[in-house]
Amino acid sequence: MTDINVTCIGGGHGLGHLLEIINDFDNVNLTGIVSTTDNGGSTGRLRESCDTISWGDIRYCLSKLTKAVSNKESSTKALLFEYRFDKSGVLSGHNLGNLMFCAVDSLCLRPTKTVQVMREYLGVKANILPMSDAVTHLVSHCAEHCYVGEVEVDEHASQGINNLVLTPMVQPSEEVLYSLQNANILFLGPGSFYTSTLPSLLMNTVIDAINHNTKLKVYFITNVEDEFNGQRDEIHDQLEFIRKLGLTKTVHSLIPRHRVSSSIELCKPYTIAELPGDIGGRHQQPFYREQLLELIQR
């Protein structure tokens, strides 16, 4: 059977959960393109002090994938990678994995190479790429206000966002573009729509690479629950926002049955599936795995 090139775009827990499941499939070449605009917590502090991209979401994705590497050495490395300092002065709240990224990054020419070094250290096979090698901030424009930084954008997203941009505008790496140009399947989401799914799509060359890949199938994985207090047309509005960014490819949505609304016909094409949530608010793994495998094998 010919290998299928699967690329996933997102950030944080949603992308890590998705990659962990797909990584277990046979005959799949897996790539994750990770948002690097987070400016909160340990990641935000390191951004300010080291003028670096955000490492937290990349670290989380690698941690999830490390679980698939079943040997004692890898388990120990994974524990160290996720260790968080407590009552340790200026180190308190910092994650050791984030500090390791900063250390390796000081020795590498660019963040993409830093991630490659950390992948090899952890024994992760799947390719993980930062959305860009350059530092940038997420900025949202609402009806009357402008919010700078992912934390503020996320806090005020329920007000409604008219426009979302990167400041400064940056470019994706050659590796990101190569992955999109050669992918057979692209998964967008799940996760926070504006701060996890969209940042990578704000770069025009990313949109162009997706649009020009004639063999590419694009799937939008919607969240288990509404993100903004049960807005009636949330999924349709999200699809429209993606199209406003210039994406002309057909986007096929994967929608949990319990989220079907009266505007569902506006979301065609779509697949409605039994996708209950777990206690963490993510798609329950057995149901999720079955649906992802079915989409990939179509």
Secondary structure as GFF3:
##gff-version 3
##sequence-region A 1 298
A	DSSP	beta_strand	4	10	.	.	.	ID=ss1
A	DSSP	alpha_helix	12	22	.	.	.	ID=ss2
A	DSSP	beta_strand	28	34	.	.	.	ID=ss3
A	DSSP	alpha_helix	41	50	.	.	.	ID=ss4
A	DSSP	alpha_helix	56	66	.	.	.	ID=ss5
A	DSSP	alpha_helix	72	82	.	.	.	ID=ss6
A	DSSP	three_ten_helix	89	91	.	.	.	ID=ss7
A	DSSP	alpha_helix	96	105	.	.	.	ID=ss8
A	DSSP	alpha_helix	111	122	.	.	.	ID=ss9
A	DSSP	beta_strand	127	130	.	.	.	ID=ss10
A	DSSP	beta_strand	137	141	.	.	.	ID=ss11
A	DSSP	beta_strand	146	148	.	.	.	ID=ss12
A	DSSP	alpha_helix	150	155	.	.	.	ID=ss13
A	DSSP	three_ten_helix	157	159	.	.	.	ID=ss14
A	DSSP	beta_strand	163	167	.	.	.	ID=ss15
A	DSSP	alpha_helix	174	181	.	.	.	ID=ss16
A	DSSP	beta_strand	185	188	.	.	.	ID=ss17
A	DSSP	pi_helix	193	197	.	.	.	ID=ss18
A	DSSP	three_ten_helix	199	202	.	.	.	ID=ss19
A	DSSP	alpha_helix	204	212	.	.	.	ID=ss20
A	DSSP	beta_strand	217	221	.	.	.	ID=ss21
A	DSSP	alpha_helix	234	244	.	.	.	ID=ss22
A	DSSP	beta_strand	251	256	.	.	.	ID=ss23
A	DSSP	three_ten_helix	257	259	.	.	.	ID=ss24
A	DSSP	three_ten_helix	264	267	.	.	.	ID=ss25
A	DSSP	beta_strand	270	273	.	.	.	ID=ss26
A	DSSP	alpha_helix	285	296	.	.	.	ID=ss27
###
